[in-house]
Amino acid sequence: MGKIEASQIDHIVSTLENLQYGSVVISVHNGEIMQIDATEKRRFAPSKRSASPRDTK
């Protein structure tokens, strides 16, 4: 396994601290971190608007 750089660890920790819902994927090649991907999930509650004519069919 290659050496993990402090900047890589800092980036991973920072990403995790700022993520409420989602995932972090760490891609490793030949024992070294090559890429870090973060996907954030955002969910919204349905709006409480009145039903439109097309919603009542």
C-alpha distances in whole Angstrom, upper triangle without the diagonal:
4,7,9,12,15,17,15,15,19,19,18,20,23,23,23,26,28,27,30,30,27,24,20,18,14,13,10,10,7,4,7,10,13,15,17,20,23,26,29,32,35,38,42,44,47,50,53,55,59,59,60,62,59,57,60,61
4,6,9,13,14,12,13,17,17,17,19,21,22,22,25,27,27,30,30,27,24,20,18,14,13,10,10,8,5,5,8,11,14,16,19,22,25,28,31,35,38,41,44,47,50,53,55,59,59,59,62,59,57,61,61
4,6,9,12,10,11,14,15,15,17,19,20,21,23,25,26,29,29,27,24,20,18,15,15,12,12,11,8,7,9,12,15,16,20,22,25,28,31,34,37,41,44,47,49,53,55,58,58,59,62,59,58,61,62
4,7,8,7,7,11,12,11,13,16,16,17,19,21,22,25,26,23,20,17,16,12,13,11,12,12,9,7,7,11,12,13,17,18,22,24,28,31,34,37,40,43,46,49,51,55,55,56,59,56,54,58,58
4,5,5,7,9,10,11,13,14,16,17,19,20,22,25,26,24,21,18,17,14,14,13,15,15,13,10,9,11,13,13,17,19,22,24,28,31,34,37,40,43,45,49,51,54,55,56,59,56,55,58,59
4,5,5,6,9,10,11,12,14,15,16,18,20,23,25,23,21,18,18,15,17,16,18,19,16,13,12,14,15,14,17,18,22,24,27,30,33,36,39,42,44,47,50,53,54,55,58,56,54,57,59
4,5,5,6,9,10,10,12,14,15,16,18,22,23,22,20,16,16,14,16,16,18,19,17,13,11,13,13,12,15,16,20,21,25,27,31,34,37,40,42,45,47,51,52,52,56,53,52,55,56
4,5,5,6,9,10,11,12,14,16,17,20,21,19,17,13,13,10,12,12,14,16,14,11,8,10,9,9,12,14,17,19,23,25,29,32,35,38,40,44,46,49,50,51,54,51,50,53,54
4,5,5,6,8,10,11,12,14,16,19,20,18,16,13,13,11,13,14,16,18,15,12,10,13,12,11,14,14,18,19,22,25,28,31,34,38,40,43,45,49,50,51,54,52,49,53,54
4,6,5,6,8,10,10,12,14,18,19,18,17,14,15,13,16,17,20,21,18,16,13,15,14,12,14,14,18,18,22,24,27,30,33,37,38,41,44,47,48,50,53,51,49,52,53
4,6,5,6,9,10,11,12,16,17,16,14,11,12,11,14,15,18,20,18,15,12,13,11,9,11,11,14,15,19,21,25,28,31,34,36,39,41,45,46,47,50,48,46,49,50
4,5,5,6,9,10,11,14,15,13,11,8,10,9,12,13,17,19,17,14,11,13,11,8,10,9,13,14,17,20,23,26,29,33,35,38,40,44,44,46,49,46,44,48,49
4,5,5,6,9,10,13,15,14,13,10,13,12,16,17,20,22,19,17,14,16,14,11,13,12,15,15,18,20,23,26,29,32,34,37,40,44,44,46,49,47,45,48,49
4,5,5,6,9,12,14,14,13,11,14,14,17,19,22,24,22,19,16,17,15,12,13,11,14,14,17,19,22,25,27,31,33,36,38,42,43,44,47,45,43,46,48
4,6,5,6,10,11,10,10,8,11,11,15,17,21,23,21,19,15,16,13,9,9,7,10,10,13,16,19,22,25,28,30,33,36,39,40,41,44,42,40,43,45
4,5,5,8,10,9,9,8,11,12,16,18,22,24,22,20,16,18,15,11,11,9,11,10,13,15,18,21,24,27,30,33,35,39,39,41,44,42,40,43,44
4,6,8,11,12,12,11,15,16,19,21,25,27,25,23,19,21,18,15,14,12,13,12,14,16,19,21,24,27,29,32,35,38,39,41,44,43,40,43,45
4,7,9,10,11,11,15,16,20,22,26,29,26,24,20,21,18,14,13,10,11,10,12,13,16,19,21,25,26,29,32,35,37,38,41,40,38,41,43
4,6,7,8,9,13,15,18,21,25,28,26,24,20,21,17,14,12,8,9,7,9,10,13,16,19,22,24,27,30,34,34,36,39,37,35,38,40
4,7,9,11,15,18,21,24,28,31,29,27,23,24,21,17,15,11,10,8,8,9,11,14,16,20,22,25,27,31,32,34,37,35,33,36,37
4,7,10,13,17,20,23,27,30,28,26,23,23,20,16,14,10,9,6,5,7,9,12,15,18,21,24,27,30,30,32,35,33,30,33,35
4,7,10,14,16,20,23,26,25,23,20,20,17,13,11,7,5,4,5,8,11,14,17,20,23,26,28,32,32,33,36,34,31,34,36
4,7,10,13,16,20,23,21,20,17,17,14,10,8,6,5,7,8,12,14,18,21,24,26,30,32,35,35,36,39,37,34,37,38
4,7,10,13,16,20,18,16,13,13,10,7,6,4,6,9,11,15,18,21,24,27,30,33,35,39,39,40,42,40,38,41,42
4,6,10,13,16,15,14,11,11,8,6,5,6,8,12,14,18,20,24,27,30,32,36,38,41,41,42,44,41,40,43,43
4,6,10,13,11,10,7,8,6,5,7,9,12,15,17,21,24,28,31,33,36,39,41,45,44,45,48,45,43,46,47
4,7,10,10,8,6,6,5,6,8,11,14,17,20,24,26,30,33,36,38,42,44,47,46,47,49,46,45,48,48
4,7,6,5,4,5,7,9,12,15,18,21,24,27,30,34,37,39,42,45,47,50,50,51,53,50,48,52,52
4,5,5,7,6,9,12,15,18,21,24,27,30,33,37,40,42,45,48,50,53,53,53,55,52,51,54,54
4,6,9,9,12,15,18,21,24,27,30,34,37,40,43,46,48,52,54,57,56,57,59,56,55,58,58
4,7,9,12,14,17,20,23,26,29,33,35,39,42,45,47,51,53,56,56,56,59,56,54,57,57
4,6,9,11,15,18,21,24,27,31,34,37,41,43,46,49,51,54,54,55,57,55,53,56,57
4,6,8,11,14,18,21,24,27,30,34,37,40,42,46,48,51,51,51,54,51,50,53,53
4,7,10,14,17,20,23,27,30,33,37,39,41,45,47,50,50,50,53,50,48,52,52
4,7,10,13,16,20,23,26,30,33,35,38,41,43,46,46,47,49,46,45,48,49
4,7,10,13,17,20,23,26,30,32,35,38,40,43,43,44,47,44,42,46,46
4,7,10,13,16,20,23,26,29,31,35,36,40,40,40,43,40,39,42,43
4,6,10,13,16,20,23,26,28,31,33,37,37,38,40,38,36,40,40
4,7,10,13,16,20,22,25,28,30,33,33,34,37,34,32,36,37
4,7,10,13,17,19,22,25,27,30,31,32,35,32,30,34,35
4,7,10,13,16,18,22,24,27,27,29,31,29,27,30,31
4,7,10,13,15,18,21,24,24,26,29,27,25,28,29
4,7,9,12,15,18,21,21,23,26,24,22,25,26
4,6,9,12,14,17,18,20,23,22,19,22,24
4,6,9,12,15,16,18,21,20,17,20,22
4,6,9,12,12,14,17,17,14,16,19
4,6,9,11,13,16,16,13,16,19
4,7,9,12,15,16,13,15,18
4,6,9,12,13,11,13,16
4,6,10,11,10,11,14
4,7,8,6,7,10
4,5,5,7,10
4,5,5,7
4,5,6
4,6
4
